[in-house]
Amino acid sequence: MPSKPYVKLNAGDPDVEAPKCAVDAALDAIKKGGDWTHYGGAEIPKQFRLAVVDYYKKWIGPEYKESQVIPVAGSSAALYIAMASVLKEGDEIILWEPSYSNHYVMLRDMGIKMKIPELPREGGYHMDIDKLASYVTKKTKAVLVCNPNNPTGTVYKKREIEAVGDLAEDNDLAIFSDEIYLHYVYDNNKFVAPSTIGSLRERTINIMSFSKTFSMTGWRLGYVIVPDKYLAKAQTVAKVTAPRPATFVYPAGVACLRSDFKYVEDRRKEYQARRDYFTKAIDDMGMPCHRFEGAFYAWFDARKYGLKSDDFIARLEKAENVALSSGAGFGTKQEGFIRVPMTAPIPVLKDVVERVKSFTSKL
Ligand SMILES: Cc1ncc(COP(=O)(O)O)c(C=O)c1O
């Protein structure tokens, strides 16, 4: 019997190409050559930084100086710059679980102690703001908010961001704001950037990327926006450790940021339709599936089958040729959960649902 075609849904990698304006701008730059295909000098990154400043002002609110924007090859590097600019071995940070696995990996590697409140499932994975202060010690230096969150898709309410802000101000903490899914927010939910509240902009480091907004994971383009108090250190960290974008990728970024964002709105609607279909279909199978508010990940509870997440996905892959991601990487209390990025069209998601049904019916 021929095996079913392989379906890979274990990474948050959009299933479409970058906007045409990005492709055209990069190709044009490559064809022009000269500065565009060499180190490139100061003007090309400057134009990119100015586009970022205009983009934040227009779409999110805060006004930045061009010098506060540090372009990097993807937001993983941006996260590293943020962490290394503020934290040193032995410091403590507060971040929530479940959370993007690389947050833990980077912090662990840097010798940072993590205090990890759980996002309660019952409340739709929102913060228990009354308990926040109990996680702070004299060693706490920062708080990391991933909003919308990967993998739960939580879009934090204004009062949650305000509570984090109060905590940061009371204890002089930096706020790392991983905002890379900010354009993918559904229903009546609204993304609130910490940097738009009071004076939090002075202590918030924004981490941003083109990977998800513009489906440009392989282009490796992101940036970090750093307040004055951490800027000199961040510039040094960036210079010595962080990979810079390829010169001809900058104009692609500028073209995206100065576009009308129709591409992004079309993607948002598509992810929302996929969410509506998939989360209900999995829920109807008796595995509670979170109807996420933002980002593009379905997150479901398969604990009734008594398998570890890693075993569930390994056995599913062997039986049905479909790769999903194990919840275990997203936190120590996430055993039995499974994450599925909505990065395939609905007909493929329907096929995945049938395969999961066929697999679980034999457990
Ligand atoms: C929350 C979050 N931050 C950062 C990243 C890193 O993205 P990139 O390095 O492609 O910009 C990811 C990737 O999945 C993510 O989910």
The ligand as a Gaussian input file, in Angstrom:
#p B3LYP/6-31G(d) Opt

LIG

0 1
 C        8.241000      33.643000      19.808000
 C        9.329000      33.516000      18.803000
 N       10.384000      34.362000      18.889000
 C       11.405000      34.281000      18.015000
 C       11.428000      33.344000      16.998000
 C       12.599000      33.314000      16.056000
 O       12.242000      33.681000      14.757000
 P       13.320000      34.190000      13.673000
 O       14.689000      33.929000      14.222000
 O       13.026000      33.406000      12.440000
 O       13.067000      35.646000      13.477000
 C       10.354000      32.437000      16.880000
 C       10.340000      31.403000      15.836000
 O        9.496000      30.536000      15.751000
 C        9.266000      32.533000      17.805000
 O        8.209000      31.732000      17.732000

